[in-house]
Amino acid sequence: MATQETAVQSGGSRVTRFFREVKSEMKKVSWPNKKELISHTGVVFVAVIFVSILIWFCDTAFAKMLEVILR
């Protein structure tokens, strides 16, 4: 019985230690300010739109080529 109680206690302290370390690491994070956040969000939107158009173009081109081949 003693070993099970010890395991539970050490497991609980490990969880507590983990969350303490997470809190400590989160304080070290360099968070962006509002201007940087808006700028980076814009870059992501533009990149997503660009990649979406590129995928659409490739899909359309391959579909047309496949259509020509299968005729």
Order of alpha helices (4+ residues) and beta strands (2+ residues): alpha-alpha
